[in-house]
Each structure stands twice: as C-alpha cells, then as structure tokens.
Amino acid sequence: MSLVGGRVWDGVVRNEDNFSLQLQSSDGAFHLLQKSEVAGIKPSSQPIMPEDYGRTLSPAELDDIVGYLMSVARNATQSPAQKQ
C-alpha cells in the first residue's frame, strides 16, 4: 500500500469502511489510515504463509499448530455460557 506522501506499507488490510481502513503491518502493529491518505493498494504476489513450512517444521510442530488453530476455532464458535 502506498500513501499520498510516498510512504509504503506492507501488511494485511484487516478492516475497511467507506472512509478508512485498518492495516496490520508486517511487524504485527495495527494502523488506522484514512482512505484520503491512500494513493494505492497493490496485492502482494507472495502468500502470507511460507511455502516451505512442511519442510521447516517437524511433524510434532505441525500437530501443535493444527491443534492450536482448532482450539481457537472451537472457542470462537462457542457461546459465552459454553466457555465457562
């Protein structure tokens, strides 16, 4: 994403409305930008997820990641009463 002043941001658009957008930059920080400040948005040609994770992580590490993602998804679909 490039801004009117020439600054360039890398990250993921997390939220957007008619007047602003929220960008999560590569370092994890969130930035609220007015659309009037944005000169252009260019999608990245590279995926966020590394392509070699299957070679760099052990089977146990992959199991841990999948288990974590499943627990987050399960907690997100439970009602507040079910979480207690």
Protein Blocks (a to p, Z undefined) as FASTA:
>chain_A
ZZfkopacddddfbdcfkbccdddfkopacdddfklpnbdcddfbdfbdfklmmmpcfkl
mmmmmmmmmmmmmmmmpcfklmZZ
